[in-house]
Amino acid sequence: MTGYEKRTKAKKRIIQQCASDLFDKYGFDKVTLEEIAKEAKVSRVTIYKYFQNKDNLHLEILKNLALQTTESIENIIHTDQPFPVKFKKIILLKKNILVLTNNQFIEATITPDGELGGVVTPELLKRIAVIMQNFIQQGKNEGFIHSDFTNETVNNYFKLMRAGLKQLQDNR
């Protein structure tokens, strides 16, 4: 990677971090590109150059969050810890992400089925599916998930838990 590419990547990361902080603090609709540029110490033209508009910047931040979350879960699952320890860590990770990310910031991209529309790519969905299947199998092998339960049933249970965590966070 050349020096120019490194500087570009660093500048994009700073813009995304500043935008994310402002979106969390004030809500997506209330933040302007001027405010993001000022916070990131760049020109508005620079933001347009890298992201074209505020919506694309928003989507890029959410894509990075989805990728980082997937990588964090993958790292937890690949440890040698027993299933219940991994399960607790994943639940706490998801809870922290919900707390750290303002609902107004995410609301704009959530589809009716509760997923992040346009953010989670088909490749990432396949990766998540493989991770979950391996995790469910470990739970079955260790006797924490009944072996007669289908993976679909267990996935539905996880979705219910995720919805419950979201509801708890919304109520706060």
C-alpha positions in Angstrom: 0.0 0.0 0.0 1.4 3.4 -1.0 1.7 6.4 1.3 -1.2 8.0 -0.5 -3.4 4.9 -0.1 -2.6 4.8 3.6 -3.4 8.5 4.1 -6.7 8.1 2.2 -7.7 5.1 4.3 -6.8 6.9 7.5 -8.8 10.0 6.4 -11.9 7.9 5.5 -11.6 6.1 8.9 -11.5 9.5 10.7 -14.5 10.8 8.8 -16.5 7.7 9.6 -15.6 7.8 13.3 -16.5 11.5 13.6 -19.8 10.9 11.6 -20.6 7.9 13.8 -20.0 9.9 17.0 -22.2 12.8 15.8 -24.9 10.4 14.6 -25.0 8.7 17.9 -25.0 11.9 19.8 -27.6 14.0 17.8 -29.3 11.5 15.4 -28.7 11.0 11.7 -31.2 13.6 10.5 -29.9 16.4 12.6 -26.2 16.1 11.6 -25.0 18.0 8.5 -22.0 17.2 6.3 -20.6 20.6 7.4 -20.6 19.4 11.0 -19.0 16.1 10.1 -16.3 17.9 8.0 -15.6 20.3 10.9 -15.3 17.5 13.4 -13.1 15.4 11.1 -11.0 18.5 10.2 -11.6 18.0 6.5 -13.5 19.9 3.8 -17.0 18.9 2.7 -15.5 18.3 -0.7 -13.4 15.5 0.8 -16.4 13.8 2.2 -18.1 14.0 -1.2 -15.0 12.6 -2.8 -15.0 9.5 -0.6 -18.7 9.0 0.1 -20.7 11.1 -2.4 -23.3 12.0 0.2 -24.4 11.5 3.9 -26.5 8.4 3.1 -23.5 6.6 1.5 -21.4 7.6 4.5 -24.0 6.2 6.8 -24.2 2.9 4.9 -20.4 2.6 4.9 -20.3 3.0 8.7 -23.0 0.4 9.1 -21.3 -2.0 6.7 -18.1 -1.7 8.8 -20.1 -2.3 12.0 -21.7 -5.4 10.5 -18.3 -6.7 9.4 -16.6 -5.9 12.8 -19.4 -7.6 14.7 -19.2 -10.7 12.5 -15.4 -10.9 13.0 -15.8 -10.4 16.8 -18.4 -13.3 16.9 -16.2 -15.4 14.7 -13.2 -14.8 17.1 -15.3 -15.8 20.1 -16.5 -18.9 18.4 -13.0 -20.0 17.4 -11.8 -20.0 21.0 -11.5 -23.2 23.0 -14.0 -22.1 25.6 -17.2 -24.1 26.3 -20.4 -23.3 24.6 -22.1 -21.4 27.5 -19.1 -19.1 27.9 -19.1 -18.3 24.2 -22.8 -17.8 24.2 -22.6 -15.3 27.1 -19.8 -13.4 25.4 -21.8 -13.1 22.1 -24.9 -11.9 23.9 -22.9 -9.3 25.8 -21.2 -8.2 22.5 -24.5 -7.8 20.8 -25.9 -5.9 23.8 -22.9 -3.5 23.8 -23.4 -2.9 20.1 -27.0 -2.0 20.7 -26.1 0.3 23.5 -23.2 2.0 21.7 -25.2 2.6 18.5 -28.1 5.0 18.8 -31.4 3.6 17.4 -32.0 6.7 15.2 -28.7 6.0 13.5 -29.7 2.5 12.5 -33.5 3.0 12.0 -33.0 4.4 8.4 -31.7 1.1 7.1 -33.7 -1.5 9.1 -36.1 -3.5 6.8 -39.5 -4.9 8.0 -37.9 -8.2 8.8 -35.5 -6.5 11.3 -32.4 -6.8 9.2 -30.0 -4.1 8.0 -31.1 -3.5 4.4 -28.3 -3.0 2.0 -25.7 -3.3 4.7 -25.3 -7.1 5.0 -24.0 -8.5 1.7 -24.9 -12.0 0.5 -21.3 -13.0 1.1 -21.5 -11.8 4.7 -24.8 -13.6 5.2 -23.2 -16.8 4.0 -20.3 -16.3 6.4 -22.7 -15.6 9.3 -24.7 -18.8 8.4 -21.6 -21.0 8.5 -20.5 -19.4 11.8 -23.9 -20.0 13.3 -24.2 -23.6 12.1 -20.8 -24.4 13.6 -21.8 -22.7 16.9 -25.1 -24.6 17.0 -23.3 -27.9 16.3 -20.9 -27.2 19.2 -23.9 -26.5 21.5 -25.4 -29.8 20.4 -22.2 -31.7 20.8 -21.7 -30.3 24.4 -25.4 -31.1 25.3 -26.5 -27.5 25.7 -28.8 -27.7 22.7 -31.1 -30.7 22.3 -29.9 -32.8 19.4 -33.5 -33.1 18.0 -33.8 -29.4 17.5 -33.2 -28.3 13.9 -30.8 -25.6 13.2 -33.7 -23.5 11.9 -35.5 -23.8 15.3 -32.3 -22.8 17.1 -31.8 -19.8 14.7 -35.4 -18.7 15.4 -34.7 -18.9 19.1 -31.6 -16.7 18.6 -33.7 -14.2 16.6 -36.3 -14.1 19.5 -33.5 -13.4 21.9 -32.1 -10.6 19.7 -35.5 -9.1 19.4 -35.9 -9.3 23.2 -32.5 -7.5 23.7 -33.5 -4.8 21.3 -36.8 -4.3 23.1 -35.0 -4.0 26.4 -32.6 -1.4 24.9 -35.6 0.5 23.4 -37.3 0.6 26.7 -34.3 2.2 28.3 
